[in-house]
Amino acid sequence: MKVSEAKQLVVDLIARDLGPLAANSGFSPESPDGDQGKFLLCGKPARAIHYYDGWFVPIDLAWFQGSLHPPTVHKSVFHWYVFAIPQRRGMARPHYLICDYLQVRDWVLEFAAPLGRDHRDHRNWRADIRVLLDSPGETTGYFRWGDEPIGDYSYPSRFVELDNALTLFDAPLLEERVGVFGPGGERTAHRLLKHYVASHATQFGLSNRAVAEIEHRFRTGDRVDVMFWNHSPERTVVEVEVLGSENICTGIHQAVKYRSLAEVEGGYEPWSPTVRSLVVAYRADYEEARRLAERYEVELVEVAPKLVLGTLA
């Protein structure tokens, strides 16, 4: 695939997905600087990344010294990476993935050099995007660097929503981290874990009679990630997080709140044994979070990423 072909593929698909919104979205197929792979998204330069034995991603080596400067191609900066994903390997159709350069920068800096080469002298890094064929409508993919093992899904942030032009409209709310979010700003890894919890009640100490409700809405308007009914104890509220000490601690605060709301909603006494609260995450073994959870009687449960993120591989 040539760069010009990649650009034509992605601008056609983006125009399809934006529909009538395209006219007022800052989208234009015209190159802002003559580069045949560039166009405009939300009024900012985007660069199509074409497939050729993987995707070769231009990066900025100054990122390793803390720079936040955008990458350049042909001496001109761009804001969006747009990966053209041609139809292959059993796919039903072609796709694209939009990421801003800050997200790609994060993926660059977290690279752990599994083969002993850190590639910090290379301005182009080889990447692969695996389309998860069993995901509904082929909407989910996984991004990895070329040296990383095939089939290793250990980075939750690498699960991405494909064909994601509409998420650009939520970008200001998401600090412009576009690519790992689906509609409404929910991370793919969070959504998959939430649905995993809802469909694996017995793994979390509930009976097989437990009925799960995702995004249960309380009278206050608060929504808990998962509420289980029809089991002993009578209700279990589950707050789902991905990882990170601060996130887990926030999840514990929310779990305490949702437990209280479930008690009021069910007419139970405060701190009733009939209501249980959990925080479920891919990693929860943080000292601060453990102390907080013990103090407020919130159970912390870890789920191995491969159990959730590998199910669609």
N, C-alpha and C positions, 0 to 999 in steps of 0.2 A: 504494500500500500504506500502510495506517495503522500507527501504532506498535503498537496492540493486535494487529493481524493479524501483524505481524512477530514479536512475542513468541510468539503461538500457534504460528507456523510453527517457530521455533527450539526451543521447549521440547518440541514433539512430536518433532522430529528428534533432539534430544539424548536424550530419554527412550528413543527407539528404539535409539540407538547405545550407551547405557550399559546397557540391559537390566536384569538383576537387580542390577547394581552401583549403580543409581540410588538404591536405598533407603538405602545407607550411604555415599554420596558427597558429602553436603552439598548435593545438588541439590533445589531446591524451586521450583515454578512460582509460588509466592505472592510478591507484592511486599513487600519489607521496609519500604517507606515510603509505599505508596499510589500511587507512580508506575506507570502502566499498562504501561510498557515494561520494568520491572525484575523480576528474579527472583534466585534464589541459585544460585551454582555454587561447589562446594567451600566452602560456608559464607560466601562473599563476594558482595557485590552485583554483579550483572551487568545490563547495559543492552542491550536489543535496539536495533539501528540499522536503520531501515527504508529501503527503496529508494524513491526518488522522483527521477527524473532523476539518478541517482547516489545515493551515500550521503553524508549531511551529518553529519560527525563532530564532536561537541563536544570541544573541547580546553581546556587550562588555559593561559592566556597567561603565567602565571608560569613555565612551563617554559623560556621564553626567557631567564629570569634564573637558571636553574639549579635551580628548584624540582623536587622529586620528588613533589609533592602529587597525589593522585588527582583526576581531573576530577569535575565536579558536573553534575547535571541536576536541576532543581527544588530547588536548594539542598541536595542530598544527594549525597554522593560515591558513586562506584561503582568497582569494580576491573576487571571484564571488559567489553570491547566484544564484542558478539555480532552480527555482520552477518547479516541475513536476506537470502538470495540466492534470489529467486523464479525459477521456471522461465521461461527466455526464451532468445532467440537460438540456437535449435537444441539447447538443453540437454535431456538426457533426464529430468531431475528437479530439484527445488529443492535448495539446499544452505545451509550456514551456515559461518561462520568465527569462531572464538573467538581473540581476542588480549587479553593483559593490557594495562593502560594504559602500562606501561613500554615495551612494543614499539611502541605507537602513538606514544608520546613520541619514541622514536628516529626513527621515520619523519617526524615533524613537524620535528625538528631537522636532519635531513639534506636537507630540501626545498631545492632550489637556485634557486627562483624563475625558471624558464626564460623566462617572459614579462615579467620585471621587477617583478612584484608579490610581495612576501614574505608578505603576508596576516597579519602579526604583530599586526594590530589586530582580527582576526576570531576569534570564539570558535567558529565552526562552519566546518569545512573540507570542501569537496566532494571525495569520493573515488570511485574506480571499482574494481571487482573483476572481472577477466576470468577466467572459467572456461575452462581450456584443454581444449577438447572432445576433443582427441586423447590426453589423458592417460588411463591405464588407469582406468576407472570414474569419469571426471571427478573425480579426487581432487586435482588440482593447480590452483591459481589464481595470479593475479598482482595485487598491490595497487598502485595508483598514485593520485597526487593529480590533481585535475582539470586543472591547468595543464600537466601533463607530457604529452609527445607520446604519442599512441596508437601502440602497436606498439614502443615503446622499452622493452626489457627489460634496462636497464643496472644495475639494483640487485638483486644476487643475494638480498639479505635479503627482498625483496618477493615472492619465490616462496613460496607458502604451501600447507600441507596443509588441504584443506577437510574439513568434517564431522569435526572433530578433538577431540571431547569426551574421548575416551579418553586423549589426550596430557596432560590435566590431572593424571593420576595420576603422570606423570613430572616435573611442574612443579618440585618441590623440588630435583631433580637438575639442572634446567635454569635455575636462578635465576629461575624463574617467567616465562621468556620463551616464552610459548605462542603458537603461530600459525605460526611459521616452521619448526617441527619436525614430523617424522613420528614414527611409532612407534619407540621405542628412542632417541629424542633426536637423530636424524640430520637435519641441515638439508636442506631440499629442494634447494637449489642444490648442495650437496655430493653428494647422491645422484645427481642428474642428470649432474653432471660425471663421477662415477665410472663410470656406465654408458656415457657418451659415450667415455671413454678405452677401456673394454673393447671397444667395437664399432668403434673406428677405429685399429687397430694400426698401419697404414702411416703415419698422420699423425705417429706418434711414433718413426719410424725403424725399425719392425719389418717383417718380411715379411708377406705376406698369408697365410702358413701359420701365423702365430702364434696360439696358442689362449689365450684369456683366462679366468682364474678370478677371480671377484669374492669378496672377503673370504676369501682363502686362509688357512687356519689352520695355524700351525706347531705343533711338538710342545710348545712352551712355553705355548701358549694365545694367543700374540699373533696378530693378524689383520692382514694387509696389504690395503689397499684393492683392488688389482688385481695379480695375478701372471700374466705371460705365459710360455708354454711353447712348445716345438717351433719354435724359431727360432734364429738366430745373432745375439748370444750366446744361450746355451741358456736363460737365464732373465732376465726383467726384472721388478723389483719397482717398483710405482708407488704413491706416497703422494699422495693427493688433498687439497688444501686449497682454500679459497675465496679469501681475500685477507688482507692484513695482515702486517706484518713479523714480529711475534711468532709468528703461526700458521705462516708459511712456515718460519721457523727451527726451530720444533718439528717440522714435517714433515720437514726435513732430518735432524734427529736420528733420527726414526723410520725414514727411508729407509736411513740407515747401519745401524741395528739390523736391519732386514728384509733388507738385502743380506747381512749376516753370517749370519743365520739361513738364508737361501736357500743360501749356500755350504756350511754344515754339512749341511743337509738333502740337498743334491745330491752331497756328498762332494768338493767342489772345494777347492782351496787358498785361503787367505785372500787377499783383494784379487784374486781370480781374474778375468781378462777375460771369463770365461764367464757372469758375473752383472753385470747393469747396474742402476742405481738412478736413479729419476726422482722429482721432485716436480712435479706438475701443478696449476696454479691459474689462476684468472681474471686474477690480477695477481701477478707475482712479482718485479718490478723494484725491489727494496729493497736498498740498499747492504750492509747487515749480512747479509742473506740471501745475496746474491751472493758475498760474501767467504767465508762459511761453506761454501757449496756448492762453490766452487772448491777450498777446502782439502781437503774430504773427497770430492771427485770425484762429487758428486751433480749430475745435470743438472736445471736449472730450465726448465720449459716452460710458456708461457702459452697459454691458449686463449681466444679472443674470446668474451665472454659470449653474444653473439647466436648463435654457432654451436651452443651447447648449450641456452641458455634460450629461444631463439626457435624451436626445432624443434617445440615443442608449441603454438605460438601459432596 
